[in-house]
Amino acid sequence: MSEVLSELSKRSNADLLNRITLVKGDLTKQNDVDVIVSSVSADLDCSGKLNCALVKAAGEQLDDFILEHIFKPRQGDVFAVPSFNLPVAHIIFAVTPDWGDGFNREDRDLLRCYRRSIKLAKRMDAKKIAFPALGTGERAYPLPRAARLAVQGIMERIDSSLEEVRIVCDRDETYEVFLERLKRKGWSGAG
């Protein structure tokens, strides 16, 4: 058998790379997108910095809705919930893994979060979706690894039905790591 692996990895959607935008800012203030994504742990704890900001912006009914309507989540699962007081159509919560040692399938589960979030957003006819750097807060995922998986997952699911996939970075360090990763892929967009 004589397969050339480098040719097998070439993605047909590489021309869609520039539909990705990278911005510094607050995910809860992305009011010109259809869907925002956040992470939640498998025990549905919404106490992280981002989720506290989401609950504050959307209202306490968001936390109540999650606890009443999401049952037995597993790492890699995604759930669409109403946005309540946020100026977007929906919030998608991705059940992100806690970083361990890399041998417990954390990469697979984080990659699934991006893939499944985009798939779900497209099923809801969303045209614009905004992601934070999933897993890099309380989940303690190494930033370069999380950026690699984020870009991979987005590139595997982006298509012409999406006008924009926005990555919102809340810190300069996060922005720089994602910028480097996107440029390695040939990205020439701007935030």
HUKA-V987916 format. One record per pair of residues at least 24 apart in sequence whose C-alpha atoms are under 10 Angstrom apart, sorted by the first residue. I is the first residue (numbers start at 1). J is the second residue. Records with the same first field share a line. If there is no record, write none. Layout:
BEGIN
I = J  J
END
This chain:
BEGIN
11 = 155  156
12 = 155  156  159
13 = 155  156  157  158  159  160
14 = 155  156  158  159  185  186  187
15 = 159  160  186  187
16 = 155  158  159  160  162  163  164  187
17 = 151  154  155  158  159  164  165  182  185  186  187  188  189
18 = 163  164  165  182  186  187  188  189  190
19 = 128  155  158  159  160  162  163  164  165  166  187  188  189
20 = 128  129  130  151  154  155  158  162  163  164  165  166  167  182  187  188  189  190  191
21 = 130  164  165  166  167  168  179  182  187  188  189  190  191
22 = 130  131  165  166  167  168  169  175  176  178  179  182  189  190  191
23 = 130  132  166  167  168  169  170  175  178  179  190  191
24 = 167  168  169  170  171  172  174  175  176  191
25 = 132  167  168  169  170  171  172  175
26 = 50  53  132  168  169  170  171
27 = 53  54  130  131  132  166  167  168  169  170
28 = 53  54  55  56  57  58  86  87  88  130  168
29 = 54  57  86  87  88
30 = 86  87  88  129  130  166  168
31 = 86  87  88  89  130
32 = 87  88  128  129  130
33 = 87  88  89  90  126  127  128  129  130  163  164  165  166
34 = 87  88  89  90  91  121  124  125  126  127  128  129  130
35 = 80  82  83  87  88  89  90  91  92  117  118  121  124  126  127  128  129  130  131  165
36 = 80  83  86  88  89  90  91  92  93  117  121  128  129  130  131  132  165  166  167  168
37 = 78  79  80  90  91  92  93  94  113  114  117  118  121  129  130  131  132  133  134  167
38 = 78  91  92  93  94  95  96  113  117  130  131  132  133  134  135
39 = 78  92  93  94  95  96  97  113  131  132  133  134  135  136  137  138  139
40 = 66  73  75  77  78  79  92  93  94  95  96  97  134  135  138  139
41 = 73  74  75  93  94  95  96  97  98  135  138  139
42 = 71  72  73  74  75  76  77  94  95  96  97  98
43 = 67  71  72  73  74  95
44 = 70  71  72  73  93  95
47 = 138
48 = 137  138  139
49 = 137  138
50 = 132  137  138  170
51 = 93
54 = 83  85  86  91
55 = 83  84  85  86
56 = 85  86
57 = 83  84  85  86  87
58 = 82  83  84  85  86  87  91
59 = 83  84  85  86
60 = 84  85
61 = 85
62 = 91
66 = 93
74 = 109
75 = 105  106  108  109  110  112  113
76 = 106  107  108  109  110  111  112  113  114  115  116  117
77 = 109  110  112  113  114  116  117
78 = 112  113  114  115  116  117  118  119  120
79 = 116  117  120
80 = 117  120  121  124
88 = 129
89 = 124  126
90 = 121  124  126  129
91 = 117  121  129  130
92 = 116  117  118  120  121  129  130  131
93 = 117
94 = 134  135
95 = 134  135
96 = 134  135  136  139  141
97 = 134  135  139  140  141
98 = 135  136  137  138  139  140  141
99 = 135  136  138  139  140  141  142
100 = 139  140  141
101 = 141
102 = 141
106 = 135  141
107 = 141  145  146  148  149
108 = 149
109 = 149
110 = 134  135  141  146  149  150  153
111 = 146  148  149  150  151  152  153  154  156
112 = 149  150  153
113 = 149  150  153  154
114 = 149  150  151  152  153  154  155  156  157
115 = 150  152  153  154  155  156  157  158
116 = 153  154  157
117 = 153  154  157
118 = 153  154  156  157  158  159  162  165
119 = 154  157  158
121 = 162
122 = 157  158  159  161  162
125 = 161  162
126 = 161  162  163  164
127 = 160  161  162  163  164  165
128 = 161  162  163  164  165  166
129 = 162  163  164  165  166  167
130 = 164  165  166  167  168
131 = 165  166  167  168  169
132 = 166  167  168  169  170  174
133 = 167  168  169  170  174  175  178
134 = 167
136 = 174
143 = 173  174  177  178
144 = 174  176  177  178  180  181
145 = 177  181
146 = 174  177  178
147 = 174  175  177  178  179  180  181  182
148 = 177  178  180  181  182
149 = 181
150 = 178  181
151 = 178  181  182  185
152 = 181  182  185
155 = 185
166 = 191
167 = 191
END
